[in-house]
Amino acid sequence: MSGLFTIQSEFRYEIIRKIIEGGMGIVYEAEQHGASEFVKRVAIKVIRQSFANQKTFIENFIGEAKLVADLIHTNIVQTYHLGEARGIFFMAMELIRGVNLEQFSQQHQEKKRVLPAELAVFITSRIARGLAYAHAKTDLAGKTLGIVHRDVSFKNIMIAFEGDVKLTDFGIAKARGFLQDNEGEVVAGKPDYMSPEQADFQITDKRSDLFSTGVVLGNLLLGYNVFKGNSSEESRKRIMAMPLPDFTRLDSRIDQRLNQILHRCLTRDLAARYPNADELLYDLEHYIYNQGYGPTNETLGRYIRELFGQSWHGPMDRSKGDTVPINRPASAAVRR
C-alpha cells in the first residue's frame, strides 16, 4: 500500500517533576503515554502563565518549535512535538539525563575540582559541531535558513551522564521565516556571553555564535568568565571594549595554540574571527587529537558520572500542579 495518509492517535503527557525555570518558560520531566502501555520519558517546555496571552511571545514559541523540528543532530536537543493544552502551548523534547554547564561548573567549585583542559576543549568542539550543523541548515528548496542561536551560554549547553554534549534553547534564535525579530532595536542574549555585535545593538550572523562559544571555552578553562561584570551593563561594556587577556598568563595549562584559538573566537574584528563553526571545530579537534588519542563521549561520561555520582538526577520539585496530565490528540503524516 502506498501513498500519503493521516493517522489519528491519542496520547497524553504526565508531568513528573520540574527540571528548571527560565525567565519565560518552565521545563518539566514527563511521561508520554501511548497505546498498549507505551511510555517514553521526555522533557516538556511550557510557556509561563504570565506570557501565555502575549501574541508575539506565543508566535515566537511556535516559531522556535517549527525551527528546531528538523534540527536532528547528536549535539542538539531534539524536539518531538508542539502541542496545546488548556490554552497553553508546550513542546515535547528529548530528555537529557545530565546537567547544564552552569551546574557542571558549580559542582567543580563545590568539590574544589579543576576541569581538565582537554575536556574543556572537547566539550567546546561538540558545541561547534552542533552550531556547524545548525548554521548550514537549509529549507526544502535548499536555501540556507540563516540560523543564529544568539544564546550560546552555560545554561543552554547540556552534558548527559553518557557524555553527550547538547546545545538547547533556540528561543531567541533568528532564522528566516520562523521567528519575529527586533534585532538592532533590542538586545537579545545573556550579557556575559553575547557577542560585541549583540551588545552594541548590531545585526548578527553566525560569527556571533562563535564569539559566544569562545566565551564558553574560556570559562571552562579558567573556571570563570573574564567578561562578567557586577551588572549586566558592566558585562556588556566589557564584552565590547575590554582588552583581550593573554590567556597563557591566566592559566599555565593554556599554551600559545589554545590562546590563539581563544583570541580568534573572541576578536571584535569580524573579518579576523572564525568565519564558520567548521573551521573552529577543525582547530579544536586538531588541538586535542593531533598527538594521537584524545577525549571521547565515553571519557566525558565517565568523568561526569564520577563528578556527580551515578545516582544523581537533579533536584526534585513536586510543587502544586507538577502531576497534572496533559491530554492531546496527535496526528502524523506517514508514508508507506
C-alpha positions, 0 to 999 in steps of 0.5 A: 500500500502506498501513498500519503495518509493521516493517522489519528492517535491519542496520547497524553503527557504526565508531568513528573517533576520540574527540571528548571525555570527560565525567565519565560518558560518552565521545563518539566520531566514527563511521561508520554503515554501511548497505546498498549502501555507505551511510555517514553520519558521526555522533557516538556517546555511550557510557556509561563502563565504570565506570557501565555496571552502575549501574541508575539511571545506565543508566535515566537514559541511556535516559531522556535518549535517549527525551527528546531523540528528538523534540527536532528543532530547528536549535539542538539536537543531534539524536539518531538512535538508542539502541542496545546493544552488548556490554552497553553502551548508546550513542546515535547523534547528529548530528555537529557539525563545530565546537567547544564554547564552552569551546574557542571561548573558549580559542582567543580567549585563545590568539590574544589575540582579543576576541569581538565583542559582537554575536556574543556576543549572537547566539550567546546568542539561538540558545541561547534559541531552542533552550531556547524550543523545548525548554521548550514541548515537549509529549507526544502528548496535548499536555501540556507535558513540563516540560523543564529542561536544568539544564546550560546551560554552555560545554561543552554549547553547540556552534558548527559551522564553518557557524555553527550554534549547538547546545545538547547534553547533556540528561543531567541534564535533568528532564522528566516521565516520562523521567528519575529525579530527586533534585532538592532532595536533590542538586545537579545542574549545573556550579557556575559556571553553575547557577542560585541555585535549583540551588545552594541545593538548590531545585526548578527550572523553566525560569527556571533555564535562563535564569539559566544562559544569562545566565551564558553571555552574560556570559562571552562578553562579558567573556571570563570568568565573574564567578561562578567561584570557586577551588572549586566551593563558592566558585562556588556561594556566589557564584552565590547571594549575590554582588552583581550587577556593573554590567556597563557598568563591566566592559566599555565595549562593554556599554551600559545595554540589554545590562546590563539584559538581563544583570541580568534573566537573572541576578536571584535574584528569580524573579518579576523574571527572564525568565519564558520563553526567548521573551521573552529571545530577543525582547530579544536579537534586538531588541538586535542587529537593531533598527538594521537588519542584524545577525549571521547563521549565515553571519557566525558561520561565517565568523568561526569558520572564520577563528578556527580555520582551515578545516582544523581538526577537533579533536584526534585520539585513536586510543587502544586500542579507538577502531576497534572496530565496533559491530554492531546490528540496527535496526528502524523503524516506517514508514508508507506 
